[in-house]
Amino acid sequence: MNVSRTLGFALLALGPLSAQDWPEFRGPTGDGMSASKGVPTVWSAENNVKWKVELARPANGSPVVSNGRVFLTLAQDEDGKRRSLCCFDRLNGKLLWTRTVTHDEKMPTHGTNPYGGSTPAADGKRVVVWHASAGLHCYDFEGKQLWSRDFGEFRHRWGYGTSPVLHQGTVILHTGPGKRVFVVALALATGKTIWKTEEPIDGDGQNNAEKRYMGSWCTPIVIDVKGRTQVLCTMSTRVVGYDIDDGKILWSCRGLAGKRGDLAYSSPVVIGDICLVVAGYEGPELGIRLGGEGDVTKTHRLWRHDNRPDNIGSGVAVDGKLYLPDARGFVVCLDPVTGERLWSGRPAKGKMWGSIVFVDGNLFVTNQRGTTVVFEPNPKKLVVVARNDLGESTNSTPAFAGSELFLRTHKHLFCIHNAPPPGKTGR
């Protein structure tokens, strides 16, 4: 079966051109894979830092890099009523512009998820940012607002964190969590709705019918299955595959409800013709054979393992294996066919919310202490290449563009590179 990220192989085949940008959450192909070469594997707060800029407030949204710009989100006030998109010059970190929208009411969130939990998405000319109850907004690279959409209120005790995805002139957005949850596709040029598909909610958006926690913060992925483009999104209790043209639900698979609640944080990962999904809050893991129609729970669900360690960050597929972070600070190598955990190891002290990235032959993941661990994609054991400590807390995922790395902590935005030898100058 031909299953792949629709743009993934094409972008990676472009070589150096595609390697210059990291335009959305989890990179140019939305799966944590980068074509960048010559990226640094060793750095610290004092070494190999090309530039860093101070940020006014902490937030969990990750940086993106597009056409010489670096974008990220943050709030201008403690109550999150003024939510901003900031644009920096990639070359030197200079703040080029900030665009702020307001929401009159203070919305609930958790202390570990400050306002600004969404990652922007850009195409080299336009950038789209999701501010949840404060709307979805599109700007050009000079900061001019092109369009704006208000989709109503999104209220959850733990706040918001889904990110928009761009695909061939279309914006894909999962709006949850809250009382009303839907996936919507809009024209990037105009903001006009192409389709919108509601997700049934068995509860009030914060608690299910059994009064346990519920919600999904999943950023969707776009894949190709037998020449048919699908949007995959992990909801609270099931995985859903949508037709990208009209939003029709092509298939769904149940089994994500857990003993402690119905929760999903990370994005699905596709390996060959298998979709792997991990629930949150010690919920189950699922392996699903792609290619089915309707409710495929009985026909295409390969395996389900319950009571797994809490998962927030997304995993990445390398050479037929899944490398997955968990919130305790461990990384895991998993066999997609059986769901067997081949190994589990803790590469550094600290819990982990960030997602794993594969670039230039190594895997990178950052924990909450600001330590980025570089390790090998080894199916037999954890082999650490380097541990790089910035000494500042973070819940974000690094972005790789060209030979540089961009990392957001709660205090700063860093650009990290391989510093040139003494007597020579870099870019």
PyMOL commands that set and color helices and strands:
alter all, ss='L'
color gray80, all
select helices_A, chain A and resi 8-13+16-19+132-134+297-300
alter helices_A, ss='H'
color red, helices_A
select strands_A, chain A and resi 3-5+33-34+49-54+64-66+69-75+82-89+95-102+121-122+126-130+136-140+145-149+165-167+170-174+181-187+193-199+213-216+221-225+228-234+238-243+249-254+261-264+269-271+274-278+285-289+294-295+301-305+316-318+321-325+331-334+341-345+357-359+362-366+371-375+384-389+399-401+404-408+412-416
alter strands_A, ss='S'
color yellow, strands_A
deselect
rebuild
show_as cartoon
